Amino acid sequence: MTKRVIECNVCGEPLSAANDGELLSQVQRHYASEHEEAAFDEDQAREMIEREAYDAGDA
Ligand SMILES: [Zn+2]
């Protein structure tokens, strides 16, 4: 069982989800609540995930 992980560009907190779609909402939720000033739109979030997200095993 793996999950998708991305670290927040602002505070470095790791955000994880079962797939990229869920990760996208995690990222958007995190930025909306923690970094309102650095929030970005869905396209930018998607791009960031494509570039930086990685698989993490849940062993
Ligand atoms: Zn953050």
N, CA, C, O and the ligand as a Tripos MOL2 file, in Angstrom:
@<TRIPOS>MOLECULE
protein
  237   235    60     0     0
PROTEIN
NO_CHARGES

@<TRIPOS>ATOM
      1 N           0.8570   -1.2020    0.0000 N.3       1 MET1
      2 CA          0.0000    0.0000    0.0000 C.3       1 MET1
      3 C           0.8820    1.2380    0.0000 C.2       1 MET1
      4 O           1.6400    1.4610    0.9440 O.2       1 MET1
      5 N           0.7920    2.0300   -1.0340 N.am      2 THR2
      6 CA          1.5670    3.2670   -1.0610 C.3       2 THR2
      7 C           0.6210    4.4540   -1.0330 C.2       2 THR2
      8 O          -0.5690    4.3450   -1.3280 O.2       2 THR2
      9 N           1.1880    5.5720   -0.6720 N.am      3 LYS3
     10 CA          0.4020    6.7960   -0.7360 C.3       3 LYS3
     11 C           1.2330    7.8700   -1.4120 C.2       3 LYS3
     12 O           2.4470    7.7380   -1.5650 O.2       3 LYS3
     13 N           0.5730    8.9060   -1.8010 N.am      4 ARG4
     14 CA          1.2380   10.0260   -2.4620 C.3       4 ARG4
     15 C           1.5240   11.0980   -1.4240 C.2       4 ARG4
     16 O           0.6650   11.4670   -0.6240 O.2       4 ARG4
     17 N           2.7570   11.5880   -1.4630 N.am      5 VAL5
     18 CA          3.1700   12.5550   -0.4590 C.3       5 VAL5
     19 C           3.7700   13.7740   -1.1410 C.2       5 VAL5
     20 O           4.4670   13.6590   -2.1490 O.2       5 VAL5
     21 N           3.4940   14.9330   -0.5820 N.am      6 ILE6
     22 CA          4.1540   16.1510   -1.0510 C.3       6 ILE6
     23 C           4.4230   17.0230    0.1670 C.2       6 ILE6
     24 O           3.6150   17.0830    1.0930 O.2       6 ILE6
     25 N           5.5470   17.6850    0.1540 N.am      7 GLU7
     26 CA          5.8430   18.5720    1.2650 C.3       7 GLU7
     27 C           5.4340   19.9930    0.9080 C.2       7 GLU7
     28 O           5.6710   20.4660   -0.2040 O.2       7 GLU7
     29 N           4.8270   20.6460    1.8550 N.am      8 CYS8
     30 CA          4.4040   22.0240    1.6520 C.3       8 CYS8
     31 C           5.6230   22.8990    1.3470 C.2       8 CYS8
     32 O           6.6450   22.8160    2.0270 O.2       8 CYS8
     33 N           5.4970   23.7350    0.3160 N.am      9 ASN9
     34 CA          6.6090   24.6090   -0.0570 C.3       9 ASN9
     35 C           6.8630   25.7080    0.9540 C.2       9 ASN9
     36 O           7.9490   26.2870    0.9930 O.2       9 ASN9
     37 N           5.8770   25.9920    1.7620 N.am     10 VAL10
     38 CA          6.0070   27.1050    2.7000 C.3      10 VAL10
     39 C           6.5360   26.6340    4.0500 C.2      10 VAL10
     40 O           7.5300   27.1670    4.5430 O.2      10 VAL10
     41 N           5.8790   25.6320    4.6570 N.am     11 CYS11
     42 CA          6.2600   25.2360    6.0090 C.3      11 CYS11
     43 C           6.9110   23.8600    6.0570 C.2      11 CYS11
     44 O           7.3970   23.4480    7.1100 O.2      11 CYS11
     45 N           6.9300   23.1300    4.9180 N.am     12 GLY12
     46 CA          7.6010   21.8380    4.8950 C.3      12 GLY12
     47 C           6.8010   20.6890    5.4730 C.2      12 GLY12
     48 O           7.2930   19.5640    5.5600 O.2      12 GLY12
     49 N           5.5840   20.9650    5.8610 N.am     13 GLU13
     50 CA          4.7560   19.8920    6.4020 C.3      13 GLU13
     51 C           4.4200   18.8770    5.3120 C.2      13 GLU13
     52 O           3.9820   19.2640    4.2280 O.2      13 GLU13
     53 N           4.6180   17.5890    5.5790 N.am     14 PRO14
     54 CA          4.2610   16.5790    4.5780 C.3      14 PRO14
     55 C           2.7500   16.3700    4.5250 C.2      14 PRO14
     56 O           2.1000   16.1480    5.5460 O.2      14 PRO14
     57 N           2.2140   16.4460    3.3210 N.am     15 LEU15
     58 CA          0.7890   16.1880    3.1240 C.3      15 LEU15
     59 C           0.6810   14.8870    2.3490 C.2      15 LEU15
     60 O           1.4230   14.6790    1.3890 O.2      15 LEU15
     61 N          -0.2220   14.0130    2.7450 N.am     16 SER16
     62 CA         -0.3180   12.7350    2.0540 C.3      16 SER16
     63 C          -1.7660   12.3780    1.7710 C.2      16 SER16
     64 O          -2.6840   12.8110    2.4680 O.2      16 SER16
     65 N          -1.9480   11.5680    0.7180 N.am     17 ALA17
     66 CA         -3.2780   11.1200    0.3260 C.3      17 ALA17
     67 C          -3.1320    9.8310   -0.4650 C.2      17 ALA17
     68 O          -2.0300    9.4400   -0.8500 O.2      17 ALA17
     69 N          -4.2640    9.1770   -0.7010 N.am     18 ALA18
     70 CA         -4.2370    7.8870   -1.3920 C.3      18 ALA18
     71 C          -3.8750    8.0270   -2.8670 C.2      18 ALA18
     72 O          -3.3160    7.1070   -3.4640 O.2      18 ALA18
     73 N          -4.1920    9.1740   -3.4490 N.am     19 ASN19
     74 CA         -3.9050    9.3780   -4.8740 C.3      19 ASN19
     75 C          -3.7400   10.8690   -5.1550 C.2      19 ASN19
     76 O          -3.9650   11.7080   -4.2840 O.2      19 ASN19
     77 N          -3.3440   11.1800   -6.3830 N.am     20 ASP20
     78 CA         -3.0530   12.5720   -6.7120 C.3      20 ASP20
     79 C          -4.2820   13.4740   -6.6110 C.2      20 ASP20
     80 O          -4.1750   14.6470   -6.2530 O.2      20 ASP20
     81 N          -5.4470   12.9170   -6.9300 N.am     21 GLY21
     82 CA         -6.6660   13.7140   -6.8410 C.3      21 GLY21
     83 C          -6.9410   14.1710   -5.4220 C.2      21 GLY21
     84 O          -7.2880   15.3270   -5.1790 O.2      21 GLY21
     85 N          -6.7800   13.2360   -4.4840 N.am     22 GLU22
     86 CA         -6.9990   13.5820   -3.0840 C.3      22 GLU22
     87 C          -5.8870   14.4780   -2.5610 C.2      22 GLU22
     88 O          -6.1080   15.3580   -1.7300 O.2      22 GLU22
     89 N          -4.6840   14.2280   -3.0720 N.am     23 LEU23
     90 CA         -3.5580   15.0570   -2.6590 C.3      23 LEU23
     91 C          -3.7820   16.5090   -3.0790 C.2      23 LEU23
     92 O          -3.4350   17.4460   -2.3600 O.2      23 LEU23
     93 N          -4.3620   16.6640   -4.2440 N.am     24 LEU24
     94 CA         -4.6740   18.0070   -4.7300 C.3      24 LEU24
     95 C          -5.5960   18.7360   -3.7510 C.2      24 LEU24
     96 O          -5.3700   19.9030   -3.4310 O.2      24 LEU24
     97 N          -6.6300   18.0470   -3.2800 N.am     25 SER25
     98 CA         -7.5150   18.7290   -2.3210 C.3      25 SER25
     99 C          -6.8240   18.9670   -0.9890 C.2      25 SER25
    100 O          -7.0770   19.9740   -0.3290 O.2      25 SER25
    101 N          -5.9500   18.0430   -0.5860 N.am     26 GLN26
    102 CA         -5.1840   18.2450    0.6500 C.3      26 GLN26
    103 C          -4.3380   19.5090    0.5530 C.2      26 GLN26
    104 O          -4.3200   20.3380    1.4630 O.2      26 GLN26
    105 N          -3.6390   19.6350   -0.5720 N.am     27 VAL27
    106 CA         -2.7630   20.7960   -0.7690 C.3      27 VAL27
    107 C          -3.5870   22.0750   -0.7360 C.2      27 VAL27
    108 O          -3.2190   23.0490   -0.0790 O.2      27 VAL27
    109 N          -4.7040   22.0600   -1.4520 N.am     28 GLN28
    110 CA         -5.5180   23.2680   -1.5010 C.3      28 GLN28
    111 C          -6.0900   23.6050   -0.1330 C.2      28 GLN28
    112 O          -6.1620   24.7720    0.2500 O.2      28 GLN28
    113 N          -6.4990   22.5690    0.6050 N.am     29 ARG29
    114 CA         -7.0410   22.8030    1.9420 C.3      29 ARG29
    115 C          -5.9540   23.3510    2.8690 C.2      29 ARG29
    116 O          -6.1870   24.2790    3.6430 O.2      29 ARG29
    117 N          -4.7650   22.7550    2.7720 N.am     30 HIS30
    118 CA         -3.6580   23.1840    3.6190 C.3      30 HIS30
    119 C          -3.3010   24.6500    3.3620 C.2      30 HIS30
    120 O          -3.1510   25.4410    4.2940 O.2      30 HIS30
    121 N          -3.1720   24.9880    2.0940 N.am     31 TYR31
    122 CA         -2.8250   26.3760    1.7780 C.3      31 TYR31
    123 C          -3.9300   27.3340    2.1880 C.2      31 TYR31
    124 O          -3.6610   28.4250    2.6910 O.2      31 TYR31
    125 N          -5.1910   26.9210    1.9690 N.am     32 ALA32
    126 CA         -6.3050   27.8060    2.3150 C.3      32 ALA32
    127 C          -6.3210   28.0970    3.8120 C.2      32 ALA32
    128 O          -6.6380   29.2120    4.2280 O.2      32 ALA32
    129 N          -5.9740   27.0810    4.6290 N.am     33 SER33
    130 CA         -6.0640   27.3080    6.0720 C.3      33 SER33
    131 C          -4.7600   27.8240    6.6690 C.2      33 SER33
    132 O          -4.7880   28.5740    7.6440 O.2      33 SER33
    133 N          -3.6120   27.4350    6.1000 N.am     34 GLU34
    134 CA         -2.3290   27.7900    6.7120 C.3      34 GLU34
    135 C          -1.6200   28.9540    6.0190 C.2      34 GLU34
    136 O          -0.9490   29.7560    6.6670 O.2      34 GLU34
    137 N          -1.7720   29.0360    4.7280 N.am     35 HIS35
    138 CA         -0.9730   30.0170    3.9690 C.3      35 HIS35
    139 C          -1.8660   30.7700    2.9960 C.2      35 HIS35
    140 O          -1.6380   30.7640    1.7860 O.2      35 HIS35
    141 N          -2.8660   31.4040    3.5340 N.am     36 GLU36
    142 CA         -3.8210   32.0910    2.6730 C.3      36 GLU36
    143 C          -3.1380   33.0590    1.7150 C.2      36 GLU36
    144 O          -3.5660   33.2460    0.5750 O.2      36 GLU36
    145 N          -2.0520   33.6760    2.2170 N.am     37 GLU37
    146 CA         -1.3520   34.6750    1.3990 C.3      37 GLU37
    147 C          -0.5950   34.0420    0.2350 C.2      37 GLU37
    148 O          -0.2850   34.7150   -0.7480 O.2      37 GLU37
    149 N          -0.2970   32.7340    0.3500 N.am     38 ALA38
    150 CA          0.4670   32.0570   -0.7010 C.3      38 ALA38
    151 C          -0.4090   31.1020   -1.5010 C.2      38 ALA38
    152 O           0.1070   30.2730   -2.2500 O.2      38 ALA38
    153 N          -1.7180   31.2070   -1.3520 N.am     39 ALA39
    154 CA         -2.6150   30.2720   -2.0320 C.3      39 ALA39
    155 C          -2.4740   30.3700   -3.5400 C.2      39 ALA39
    156 O          -2.1600   31.4310   -4.0810 O.2      39 ALA39
    157 N          -2.7090   29.2500   -4.2140 N.am     40 PHE40
    158 CA         -2.6410   29.2490   -5.6780 C.3      40 PHE40
    159 C          -3.8490   28.5200   -6.2410 C.2      40 PHE40
    160 O          -4.6100   27.8900   -5.5080 O.2      40 PHE40
    161 N          -4.0120   28.6170   -7.5580 N.am     41 ASP41
    162 CA         -5.1910   27.9830   -8.1390 C.3      41 ASP41
    163 C          -4.9490   26.5070   -8.4230 C.2      41 ASP41
    164 O          -3.8450   25.9920   -8.2470 O.2      41 ASP41
    165 N          -6.0130   25.8420   -8.8650 N.am     42 GLU42
    166 CA         -5.9660   24.3940   -9.0170 C.3      42 GLU42
    167 C          -4.9080   23.9530  -10.0260 C.2      42 GLU42
    168 O          -4.2330   22.9480   -9.8060 O.2      42 GLU42
    169 N          -4.7540   24.6870  -11.1270 N.am     43 ASP43
    170 CA         -3.7610   24.3230  -12.1310 C.3      43 ASP43
    171 C          -2.3570   24.3440  -11.5580 C.2      43 ASP43
    172 O          -1.5540   23.4480  -11.8220 O.2      43 ASP43
    173 N          -2.0660   25.3680  -10.7760 N.am     44 GLN44
    174 CA         -0.7320   25.4690  -10.1770 C.3      44 GLN44
    175 C          -0.5110   24.3590   -9.1640 C.2      44 GLN44
    176 O           0.5860   23.8080   -9.0700 O.2      44 GLN44
    177 N          -1.5490   24.0300   -8.4060 N.am     45 ALA45
    178 CA         -1.4410   22.9530   -7.4260 C.3      45 ALA45
    179 C          -1.1890   21.6290   -8.1360 C.2      45 ALA45
    180 O          -0.3680   20.8230   -7.6990 O.2      45 ALA45
    181 N          -1.8970   21.4180   -9.2230 N.am     46 ARG46
    182 CA         -1.7280   20.1840   -9.9850 C.3      46 ARG46
    183 C          -0.3040   20.0620  -10.5230 C.2      46 ARG46
    184 O           0.3050   18.9930  -10.4710 O.2      46 ARG46
    185 N           0.2080   21.1700  -11.0370 N.am     47 GLU47
    186 CA          1.5620   21.2030  -11.5770 C.3      47 GLU47
    187 C           2.5990   20.8830  -10.4950 C.2      47 GLU47
    188 O           3.5500   20.1340  -10.7200 O.2      47 GLU47
    189 N           2.3870   21.4660   -9.3330 N.am     48 MET48
    190 CA          3.2870   21.2380   -8.2060 C.3      48 MET48
    191 C           3.2860   19.7610   -7.8160 C.2      48 MET48
    192 O           4.3340   19.1950   -7.5070 O.2      48 MET48
    193 N           2.1090   19.1430   -7.8320 N.am     49 ILE49
    194 CA          2.0140   17.7300   -7.4920 C.3      49 ILE49
    195 C           2.7230   16.8760   -8.5380 C.2      49 ILE49
    196 O           3.4460   15.9420   -8.1930 O.2      49 ILE49
    197 N           2.5180   17.1900   -9.8070 N.am     50 GLU50
    198 CA          3.1910   16.4270  -10.8640 C.3      50 GLU50
    199 C           4.7070   16.5100  -10.7130 C.2      50 GLU50
    200 O           5.4230   15.5420  -10.9680 O.2      50 GLU50
    201 N           5.1760   17.6620  -10.3020 N.am     51 ARG51
    202 CA          6.6100   17.9030  -10.2080 C.3      51 ARG51
    203 C           7.2190   17.3150   -8.9450 C.2      51 ARG51
    204 O           8.3260   16.7760   -8.9810 O.2      51 ARG51
    205 N           6.5070   17.4140   -7.8320 N.am     52 GLU52
    206 CA          7.1570   17.1700   -6.5560 C.3      52 GLU52
    207 C           6.6190   16.0210   -5.7170 C.2      52 GLU52
    208 O           7.2690   15.5920   -4.7640 O.2      52 GLU52
    209 N           5.4380   15.5200   -6.0620 N.am     53 ALA53
    210 CA          4.8760   14.4560   -5.2240 C.3      53 ALA53
    211 C           5.6350   13.1600   -5.4490 C.2      53 ALA53
    212 O           6.1320   12.8970   -6.5440 O.2      53 ALA53
    213 N           5.7180   12.3550   -4.4000 N.am     54 TYR54
    214 CA          6.3960   11.0670   -4.5110 C.3      54 TYR54
    215 C           5.5940    9.9840   -3.7970 C.2      54 TYR54
    216 O           4.7410   10.2700   -2.9570 O.2      54 TYR54
    217 N           5.8890    8.7330   -4.1510 N.am     55 ASP55
    218 CA          5.2370    7.5930   -3.5020 C.3      55 ASP55
    219 C           5.9110    7.2730   -2.1870 C.2      55 ASP55
    220 O           7.1390    7.2650   -2.0910 O.2      55 ASP55
    221 N           5.1100    7.0100   -1.1850 N.am     56 ALA56
    222 CA          5.6760    6.5930    0.0870 C.3      56 ALA56
    223 C           5.0040    5.2940    0.5180 C.2      56 ALA56
    224 O           3.7770    5.1970    0.5270 O.2      56 ALA56
    225 N           5.7940    4.3190    0.8660 N.am     57 GLY57
    226 CA          5.2250    3.0530    1.3290 C.3      57 GLY57
    227 C           4.6380    3.2070    2.7070 C.2      57 GLY57
    228 O           5.0920    4.0310    3.5020 O.2      57 GLY57
    229 N           3.6290    2.4140    2.9890 N.am     58 ASP58
    230 CA          2.9560    2.5040    4.2750 C.3      58 ASP58
    231 C           3.2610    1.2800    5.1300 C.2      58 ASP58
    232 O           2.4490    0.8570    5.9530 O.2      58 ASP58
    233 N           4.4260    0.7330    4.9210 N.am     59 ALA59
    234 CA          4.8120   -0.4950    5.6010 C.3      59 ALA59
    235 C           4.9590   -0.2550    7.0980 C.2      59 ALA59
    236 O           5.2820   -1.1820    7.8420 O.2      59 ALA59
    237 ZN          2.4010   24.6280    4.8590 Zn       60 ZN60
@<TRIPOS>BOND
     1     1     2 1
     2     2     3 1
     3     3     4 2
     4     3     5 am
     5     5     6 1
     6     6     7 1
     7     7     8 2
     8     7     9 am
     9     9    10 1
    10    10    11 1
    11    11    12 2
    12    11    13 am
    13    13    14 1
    14    14    15 1
    15    15    16 2
    16    15    17 am
    17    17    18 1
    18    18    19 1
    19    19    20 2
    20    19    21 am
    21    21    22 1
    22    22    23 1
    23    23    24 2
    24    23    25 am
    25    25    26 1
    26    26    27 1
    27    27    28 2
    28    27    29 am
    29    29    30 1
    30    30    31 1
    31    31    32 2
    32    31    33 am
    33    33    34 1
    34    34    35 1
    35    35    36 2
    36    35    37 am
    37    37    38 1
    38    38    39 1
    39    39    40 2
    40    39    41 am
    41    41    42 1
    42    42    43 1
    43    43    44 2
    44    43    45 am
    45    45    46 1
    46    46    47 1
    47    47    48 2
    48    47    49 am
    49    49    50 1
    50    50    51 1
    51    51    52 2
    52    51    53 am
    53    53    54 1
    54    54    55 1
    55    55    56 2
    56    55    57 am
    57    57    58 1
    58    58    59 1
    59    59    60 2
    60    59    61 am
    61    61    62 1
    62    62    63 1
    63    63    64 2
    64    63    65 am
    65    65    66 1
    66    66    67 1
    67    67    68 2
    68    67    69 am
    69    69    70 1
    70    70    71 1
    71    71    72 2
    72    71    73 am
    73    73    74 1
    74    74    75 1
    75    75    76 2
    76    75    77 am
    77    77    78 1
    78    78    79 1
    79    79    80 2
    80    79    81 am
    81    81    82 1
    82    82    83 1
    83    83    84 2
    84    83    85 am
    85    85    86 1
    86    86    87 1
    87    87    88 2
    88    87    89 am
    89    89    90 1
    90    90    91 1
    91    91    92 2
    92    91    93 am
    93    93    94 1
    94    94    95 1
    95    95    96 2
    96    95    97 am
    97    97    98 1
    98    98    99 1
    99    99   100 2
   100    99   101 am
   101   101   102 1
   102   102   103 1
   103   103   104 2
   104   103   105 am
   105   105   106 1
   106   106   107 1
   107   107   108 2
   108   107   109 am
   109   109   110 1
   110   110   111 1
   111   111   112 2
   112   111   113 am
   113   113   114 1
   114   114   115 1
   115   115   116 2
   116   115   117 am
   117   117   118 1
   118   118   119 1
   119   119   120 2
   120   119   121 am
   121   121   122 1
   122   122   123 1
   123   123   124 2
   124   123   125 am
   125   125   126 1
   126   126   127 1
   127   127   128 2
   128   127   129 am
   129   129   130 1
   130   130   131 1
   131   131   132 2
   132   131   133 am
   133   133   134 1
   134   134   135 1
   135   135   136 2
   136   135   137 am
   137   137   138 1
   138   138   139 1
   139   139   140 2
   140   139   141 am
   141   141   142 1
   142   142   143 1
   143   143   144 2
   144   143   145 am
   145   145   146 1
   146   146   147 1
   147   147   148 2
   148   147   149 am
   149   149   150 1
   150   150   151 1
   151   151   152 2
   152   151   153 am
   153   153   154 1
   154   154   155 1
   155   155   156 2
   156   155   157 am
   157   157   158 1
   158   158   159 1
   159   159   160 2
   160   159   161 am
   161   161   162 1
   162   162   163 1
   163   163   164 2
   164   163   165 am
   165   165   166 1
   166   166   167 1
   167   167   168 2
   168   167   169 am
   169   169   170 1
   170   170   171 1
   171   171   172 2
   172   171   173 am
   173   173   174 1
   174   174   175 1
   175   175   176 2
   176   175   177 am
   177   177   178 1
   178   178   179 1
   179   179   180 2
   180   179   181 am
   181   181   182 1
   182   182   183 1
   183   183   184 2
   184   183   185 am
   185   185   186 1
   186   186   187 1
   187   187   188 2
   188   187   189 am
   189   189   190 1
   190   190   191 1
   191   191   192 2
   192   191   193 am
   193   193   194 1
   194   194   195 1
   195   195   196 2
   196   195   197 am
   197   197   198 1
   198   198   199 1
   199   199   200 2
   200   199   201 am
   201   201   202 1
   202   202   203 1
   203   203   204 2
   204   203   205 am
   205   205   206 1
   206   206   207 1
   207   207   208 2
   208   207   209 am
   209   209   210 1
   210   210   211 1
   211   211   212 2
   212   211   213 am
   213   213   214 1
   214   214   215 1
   215   215   216 2
   216   215   217 am
   217   217   218 1
   218   218   219 1
   219   219   220 2
   220   219   221 am
   221   221   222 1
   222   222   223 1
   223   223   224 2
   224   223   225 am
   225   225   226 1
   226   226   227 1
   227   227   228 2
   228   227   229 am
   229   229   230 1
   230   230   231 1
   231   231   232 2
   232   231   233 am
   233   233   234 1
   234   234   235 1
   235   235   236 2
@<TRIPOS>SUBSTRUCTURE
     1 MET1         2 RESIDUE 1 A MET
     2 THR2         6 RESIDUE 1 A THR
     3 LYS3        10 RESIDUE 1 A LYS
     4 ARG4        14 RESIDUE 1 A ARG
     5 VAL5        18 RESIDUE 1 A VAL
     6 ILE6        22 RESIDUE 1 A ILE
     7 GLU7        26 RESIDUE 1 A GLU
     8 CYS8        30 RESIDUE 1 A CYS
     9 ASN9        34 RESIDUE 1 A ASN
    10 VAL10       38 RESIDUE 1 A VAL
    11 CYS11       42 RESIDUE 1 A CYS
    12 GLY12       46 RESIDUE 1 A GLY
    13 GLU13       50 RESIDUE 1 A GLU
    14 PRO14       54 RESIDUE 1 A PRO
    15 LEU15       58 RESIDUE 1 A LEU
    16 SER16       62 RESIDUE 1 A SER
    17 ALA17       66 RESIDUE 1 A ALA
    18 ALA18       70 RESIDUE 1 A ALA
    19 ASN19       74 RESIDUE 1 A ASN
    20 ASP20       78 RESIDUE 1 A ASP
    21 GLY21       82 RESIDUE 1 A GLY
    22 GLU22       86 RESIDUE 1 A GLU
    23 LEU23       90 RESIDUE 1 A LEU
    24 LEU24       94 RESIDUE 1 A LEU
    25 SER25       98 RESIDUE 1 A SER
    26 GLN26      102 RESIDUE 1 A GLN
    27 VAL27      106 RESIDUE 1 A VAL
    28 GLN28      110 RESIDUE 1 A GLN
    29 ARG29      114 RESIDUE 1 A ARG
    30 HIS30      118 RESIDUE 1 A HIS
    31 TYR31      122 RESIDUE 1 A TYR
    32 ALA32      126 RESIDUE 1 A ALA
    33 SER33      130 RESIDUE 1 A SER
    34 GLU34      134 RESIDUE 1 A GLU
    35 HIS35      138 RESIDUE 1 A HIS
    36 GLU36      142 RESIDUE 1 A GLU
    37 GLU37      146 RESIDUE 1 A GLU
    38 ALA38      150 RESIDUE 1 A ALA
    39 ALA39      154 RESIDUE 1 A ALA
    40 PHE40      158 RESIDUE 1 A PHE
    41 ASP41      162 RESIDUE 1 A ASP
    42 GLU42      166 RESIDUE 1 A GLU
    43 ASP43      170 RESIDUE 1 A ASP
    44 GLN44      174 RESIDUE 1 A GLN
    45 ALA45      178 RESIDUE 1 A ALA
    46 ARG46      182 RESIDUE 1 A ARG
    47 GLU47      186 RESIDUE 1 A GLU
    48 MET48      190 RESIDUE 1 A MET
    49 ILE49      194 RESIDUE 1 A ILE
    50 GLU50      198 RESIDUE 1 A GLU
    51 ARG51      202 RESIDUE 1 A ARG
    52 GLU52      206 RESIDUE 1 A GLU
    53 ALA53      210 RESIDUE 1 A ALA
    54 TYR54      214 RESIDUE 1 A TYR
    55 ASP55      218 RESIDUE 1 A ASP
    56 ALA56      222 RESIDUE 1 A ALA
    57 GLY57      226 RESIDUE 1 A GLY
    58 ASP58      230 RESIDUE 1 A ASP
    59 ALA59      234 RESIDUE 1 A ALA
    60 ZN60       237 GROUP 0 **** ****
